[in-house]
Amino acid sequence: MTPAARTVLAIDQGMTGSTCLVVSANGRVVGRGYREITQHFPQPGWVEHDANEIFERTVEAARDATAEARAHAVGLTRGTTPAHLARAALEAMAFSTLDILGYMRSAARVPITRLRVDGGATADAWLMQFQADVADIEVERPDMTESTALGAAGLAGIAAGIWPSAEEFTASRAFKRFVPGEGAVAAREAHKGWRRAVRATLSWARDES
C-alpha cells in the first residue's frame, strides 16, 4: 500500500445486496454504500441472481461509499486556474504509479526497465511523457489501449484456432515509446512536493481533535 492510498475498499456480496465499505488506516469506516439486488425464485427452494445486476449494484455501492471521501488541495494561490487543477490530477496519477513501482522494485528486488500502459488516460501523450520523466523509465503505449477486451479476443481466438499461440496473436502489435527527457529533473522535484502534500493530508485526516 502506497502512502497515497491509505484506505481500503471492501466489498461484501450477500444474497440480498452488495455492501461496500471504505476503511481508513486507523480502522475507521469513512464511507459506506449498499444496494439491494433482485432475487428470482424459479421454483420452491431455488434462488437465482442476475450476474450483470450484481455487478451494476456493486459498482453503485462502491460509488456511494467513495462519494463520502474528501480531497485535499494544497498550494492553491489567487492565480490558480482550472488548468492547474487538471494538471495536478494528471501529475498525481504519475506520482502514484511511481510510488507503486518503487514498492515493486523493493519487494521483487529486480530492475524494472520499462512500463507498458493501457486504458483511457494513456491517450494523453503529455501524461505518458511525464510518467517517463518522473519514473526515469521507458513507457510503452500500445496501438490498442483497451487491453482487457483485446486479451479476451485473443483467448477466444486461440481457443477457436484462429491464432496458434499468444505470440502469434501479439506479433502485430505496435507501441509508441516515451523515454525520459529534459523534463525529468523538474518532474522528480515536483514529486517531492507531492509527497509533502500527501504527508500533510494524512496528518490532517488523522487529527480528530
Sine and cosine of phi, psi and omega as CSV:
sin_phi,cos_phi,sin_psi,cos_psi,sin_omega,cos_omega
0.00,0.00,0.78,-0.63,-0.04,-1.00
-0.99,0.13,0.34,-0.94,0.04,-1.00
-0.85,0.52,-0.40,0.91,-0.03,-1.00
-1.00,0.08,-0.16,0.99,-0.05,-1.00
-0.83,-0.56,0.97,0.26,-0.10,-1.00
-0.99,-0.15,0.43,0.90,0.08,-1.00
-0.75,-0.66,0.35,-0.94,0.02,-1.00
-0.82,-0.57,0.72,-0.70,0.11,-0.99
-0.99,-0.17,0.90,-0.43,-0.02,-1.00
-0.95,-0.30,0.68,-0.73,-0.01,-1.00
-0.88,-0.48,0.83,-0.56,0.05,-1.00
-0.90,-0.43,0.95,-0.32,-0.02,-1.00
-1.00,-0.08,0.93,-0.37,0.01,-1.00
-0.97,-0.23,-0.01,-1.00,0.00,-1.00
-0.94,0.33,-0.48,0.88,-0.09,-1.00
-0.93,-0.36,-0.16,0.99,-0.02,-1.00
-0.11,-0.99,0.14,-0.99,0.02,-1.00
-0.93,-0.37,0.80,-0.60,0.02,-1.00
-0.90,-0.43,0.73,-0.68,0.05,-1.00
-0.81,-0.59,0.72,-0.69,0.04,-1.00
-0.83,-0.56,0.64,-0.77,0.18,-0.98
-0.96,-0.28,0.87,-0.49,-0.07,-1.00
-0.91,-0.43,0.76,-0.65,-0.03,-1.00
-0.99,0.14,0.11,-0.99,-0.06,-1.00
-0.90,0.44,-0.43,0.90,0.02,-1.00
-1.00,-0.02,0.19,0.98,0.09,-1.00
1.00,0.04,0.05,1.00,0.00,-1.00
-0.99,0.11,0.61,-0.79,0.11,-0.99
-0.99,0.14,0.91,-0.42,-0.07,-1.00
-0.96,-0.29,-0.04,1.00,0.04,-1.00
-0.30,-0.95,0.60,-0.80,-0.01,-1.00
-0.59,-0.80,0.64,-0.77,0.07,-1.00
-0.63,-0.77,0.59,-0.80,0.01,-1.00
-0.57,-0.82,0.71,-0.70,0.08,-1.00
-0.68,-0.73,0.73,-0.68,0.02,-1.00
-0.97,0.23,0.45,-0.89,0.08,-1.00
-0.86,-0.52,0.48,-0.87,-0.05,-1.00
-0.97,0.23,0.70,-0.71,0.08,-1.00
-0.96,-0.27,0.70,-0.71,0.00,-1.00
-0.91,-0.41,0.72,-0.70,-0.04,-1.00
-0.88,-0.48,1.00,0.07,-0.04,-1.00
-0.93,0.36,-0.39,0.92,0.02,-1.00
-0.34,-0.94,0.32,-0.95,-0.02,-1.00
-0.83,0.55,0.73,-0.68,0.02,-1.00
0.98,0.21,0.18,0.98,-0.08,-1.00
-0.78,-0.62,0.80,-0.60,0.03,-1.00
-0.80,-0.60,0.65,-0.76,0.02,-1.00
-0.76,-0.65,0.39,-0.92,0.04,-1.00
-0.74,-0.67,0.42,-0.91,0.05,-1.00
-1.00,0.00,0.87,-0.49,-0.05,-1.00
-0.87,0.49,-0.64,0.77,0.01,-1.00
-0.90,0.43,-0.62,0.78,0.01,-1.00
-0.92,0.38,-0.64,0.77,0.04,-1.00
-0.85,0.52,-0.71,0.70,0.00,-1.00
-0.89,0.46,-0.72,0.69,-0.04,-1.00
-0.90,0.44,-0.68,0.73,0.01,-1.00
-0.92,0.39,-0.57,0.82,0.02,-1.00
-0.91,0.41,-0.68,0.73,0.04,-1.00
-0.88,0.47,-0.67,0.74,0.01,-1.00
-0.90,0.44,-0.68,0.74,0.02,-1.00
-0.90,0.44,-0.63,0.78,0.03,-1.00
-0.91,0.42,-0.64,0.77,0.04,-1.00
-0.90,0.43,-0.66,0.75,0.03,-1.00
-0.88,0.47,-0.66,0.75,-0.03,-1.00
-0.92,0.38,-0.70,0.71,-0.05,-1.00
-0.98,0.20,-0.26,0.96,0.02,-1.00
-0.91,0.43,-0.38,0.92,0.00,-1.00
-0.99,0.14,-0.15,0.99,0.03,-1.00
-0.95,0.33,0.39,-0.92,-0.04,-1.00
-0.79,-0.61,0.50,-0.87,0.04,-1.00
-0.98,-0.21,0.36,-0.93,0.00,-1.00
-0.78,-0.63,0.92,-0.39,0.01,-1.00
-1.00,-0.09,0.82,-0.57,-0.06,-1.00
-0.89,-0.46,0.67,-0.74,0.10,-0.99
1.00,0.03,0.28,0.96,0.02,-1.00
-0.94,0.34,0.61,-0.79,0.07,-1.00
-0.77,-0.64,0.06,-1.00,0.03,-1.00
-0.91,0.41,-0.34,0.94,0.00,-1.00
-1.00,-0.04,0.03,1.00,-0.02,-1.00
-0.93,0.36,0.72,-0.69,-0.02,-1.00
-0.87,-0.49,0.21,-0.98,0.08,-1.00
-0.83,0.56,-0.51,0.86,0.02,-1.00
-0.90,0.44,-0.61,0.79,0.05,-1.00
-0.90,0.44,-0.65,0.76,0.00,-1.00
-0.92,0.39,-0.63,0.77,0.03,-1.00
-0.90,0.44,-0.67,0.74,0.02,-1.00
-0.91,0.41,-0.64,0.77,0.01,-1.00
-0.87,0.49,-0.62,0.78,0.02,-1.00
-0.90,0.43,-0.66,0.75,0.02,-1.00
-0.92,0.39,-0.69,0.72,0.01,-1.00
-0.87,0.49,-0.62,0.78,-0.02,-1.00
-0.88,0.48,-0.58,0.81,0.05,-1.00
-0.89,0.46,-0.69,0.72,0.00,-1.00
-0.93,0.36,-0.64,0.77,0.00,-1.00
-0.91,0.42,-0.66,0.75,0.03,-1.00
-0.89,0.45,-0.66,0.75,0.04,-1.00
-0.89,0.46,-0.64,0.77,0.03,-1.00
-0.88,0.48,-0.68,0.73,0.03,-1.00
-0.88,0.48,-0.67,0.74,0.01,-1.00
-0.90,0.44,-0.68,0.74,0.05,-1.00
-0.86,0.51,-0.63,0.78,0.02,-1.00
-0.89,0.46,-0.69,0.73,0.03,-1.00
-0.92,0.39,-0.61,0.79,0.03,-1.00
-0.90,0.44,-0.69,0.72,0.01,-1.00
-0.89,0.45,-0.65,0.76,-0.02,-1.00
-0.92,0.38,-0.66,0.75,-0.04,-1.00
-0.96,0.27,-0.67,0.74,-0.06,-1.00
-0.99,0.12,-0.42,0.91,-0.02,-1.00
0.84,0.54,0.61,0.79,0.08,-1.00
-0.72,-0.69,0.52,-0.86,0.00,-1.00
-0.95,0.33,0.59,-0.81,0.11,-0.99
-0.91,-0.41,0.92,-0.39,-0.14,-0.99
-0.98,-0.20,-0.23,0.97,0.03,-1.00
-0.45,-0.89,0.39,-0.92,-0.04,-1.00
-0.79,-0.62,0.87,-0.49,0.08,-1.00
-0.99,-0.11,0.72,-0.69,-0.13,-0.99
-0.84,-0.54,0.34,-0.94,0.12,-0.99
-0.39,-0.92,0.07,-1.00,-0.01,-1.00
0.98,-0.19,0.20,-0.98,-0.11,-0.99
-0.86,0.51,-0.62,0.78,-0.06,-1.00
-0.91,0.42,-0.39,0.92,-0.05,-1.00
-0.94,0.34,-0.17,0.99,0.06,-1.00
-0.93,0.38,-0.32,0.95,-0.01,-1.00
-0.99,0.12,0.97,-0.25,-0.03,-1.00
-0.90,0.44,-0.56,0.83,0.03,-1.00
-0.88,0.48,-0.70,0.72,0.01,-1.00
-0.89,0.46,-0.67,0.75,0.00,-1.00
-0.89,0.45,-0.65,0.76,0.03,-1.00
-0.92,0.38,-0.65,0.76,0.02,-1.00
-0.90,0.44,-0.62,0.79,0.04,-1.00
-0.89,0.46,-0.68,0.73,0.04,-1.00
-0.89,0.45,-0.65,0.76,-0.02,-1.00
-0.92,0.40,-0.76,0.65,-0.12,-0.99
-0.95,0.31,-0.53,0.85,-0.01,-1.00
-1.00,-0.03,-0.14,0.99,-0.04,-1.00
0.79,0.62,0.78,0.62,-0.08,-1.00
-0.53,-0.85,0.48,-0.88,0.05,-1.00
-0.97,0.23,0.76,-0.65,0.01,-1.00
-0.95,-0.30,0.77,-0.63,0.00,-1.00
-0.91,-0.41,0.86,-0.52,0.03,-1.00
-0.95,-0.33,0.85,-0.52,-0.02,-1.00
-0.96,0.29,0.34,-0.94,0.04,-1.00
-0.91,0.41,-0.46,0.89,0.07,-1.00
-0.90,-0.44,0.95,-0.32,-0.13,-0.99
-1.00,0.01,-0.11,0.99,0.04,-1.00
-1.00,0.03,0.95,0.30,-0.15,-0.99
-0.93,0.38,-0.53,0.85,-0.01,-1.00
-0.90,0.45,-0.76,0.65,0.02,-1.00
-0.91,0.42,-0.63,0.77,0.00,-1.00
-0.91,0.42,-0.63,0.78,0.04,-1.00
-0.89,0.45,-0.64,0.77,0.04,-1.00
-0.89,0.46,-0.65,0.76,0.04,-1.00
-0.89,0.45,-0.65,0.76,0.00,-1.00
-0.90,0.44,-0.70,0.71,0.01,-1.00
-0.89,0.47,-0.67,0.74,0.01,-1.00
-0.91,0.42,-0.67,0.75,-0.01,-1.00
-0.92,0.40,-0.62,0.79,0.04,-1.00
-0.92,0.40,-0.66,0.75,0.02,-1.00
-0.90,0.43,-0.55,0.84,-0.02,-1.00
-1.00,0.07,-0.06,1.00,0.03,-1.00
1.00,0.07,0.16,0.99,0.01,-1.00
-0.94,0.35,-0.66,0.75,0.10,-1.00
-0.86,-0.50,0.70,-0.72,-0.05,-1.00
-0.96,0.27,-0.35,0.94,-0.06,-1.00
-0.37,-0.93,0.22,-0.97,0.06,-1.00
-0.91,0.42,-0.58,0.82,0.02,-1.00
-0.89,0.46,-0.64,0.77,0.03,-1.00
-0.91,0.41,-0.64,0.77,-0.02,-1.00
-0.91,0.41,-0.65,0.76,-0.08,-1.00
-1.00,-0.01,-0.03,1.00,-0.09,-1.00
-0.88,0.48,-0.52,0.86,-0.09,-1.00
-1.00,-0.01,0.01,1.00,-0.03,-1.00
-0.94,0.33,0.61,-0.79,0.02,-1.00
-0.88,-0.48,0.48,-0.88,-0.06,-1.00
-0.76,-0.65,0.62,-0.79,0.16,-0.99
-0.99,-0.12,0.81,-0.59,-0.09,-1.00
-0.96,-0.29,0.71,-0.71,0.06,-1.00
-0.89,-0.46,0.83,-0.56,-0.04,-1.00
-0.92,-0.40,0.47,-0.88,0.03,-1.00
-0.81,0.58,0.69,-0.72,-0.07,-1.00
-0.77,-0.63,-0.50,-0.86,-0.08,-1.00
-0.92,0.39,-0.37,0.93,-0.03,-1.00
-1.00,0.08,0.08,1.00,-0.10,-1.00
-0.89,0.46,-0.70,0.71,-0.05,-1.00
-0.90,0.44,-0.73,0.68,0.00,-1.00
-0.90,0.44,-0.60,0.80,0.00,-1.00
-0.91,0.42,-0.65,0.76,-0.01,-1.00
-0.95,0.32,-0.54,0.84,0.10,-0.99
-0.92,0.40,-0.63,0.78,0.05,-1.00
-0.90,0.44,-0.56,0.83,0.03,-1.00
-0.90,0.44,-0.60,0.80,0.04,-1.00
-0.88,0.48,-0.67,0.74,0.04,-1.00
-0.90,0.43,-0.61,0.80,0.02,-1.00
-0.91,0.42,-0.68,0.74,0.03,-1.00
-0.89,0.46,-0.59,0.80,0.06,-1.00
-0.90,0.44,-0.67,0.75,0.02,-1.00
-0.91,0.42,-0.60,0.80,0.03,-1.00
-0.90,0.44,-0.69,0.72,0.02,-1.00
-0.88,0.47,-0.65,0.76,0.02,-1.00
-0.91,0.42,-0.64,0.77,0.01,-1.00
-0.90,0.43,-0.70,0.71,0.00,-1.00
-0.91,0.41,-0.63,0.78,0.04,-1.00
-0.89,0.46,-0.68,0.74,0.02,-1.00
-0.91,0.42,-0.65,0.76,-0.04,-1.00
-0.93,0.37,-0.52,0.85,-0.04,-1.00
-1.00,0.09,-0.27,0.96,-0.03,-1.00
-1.00,0.09,0.98,-0.21,-0.04,-1.00
-0.98,-0.21,0.21,0.98,-0.02,-1.00
-0.97,0.26,0.00,0.00,0.00,0.00
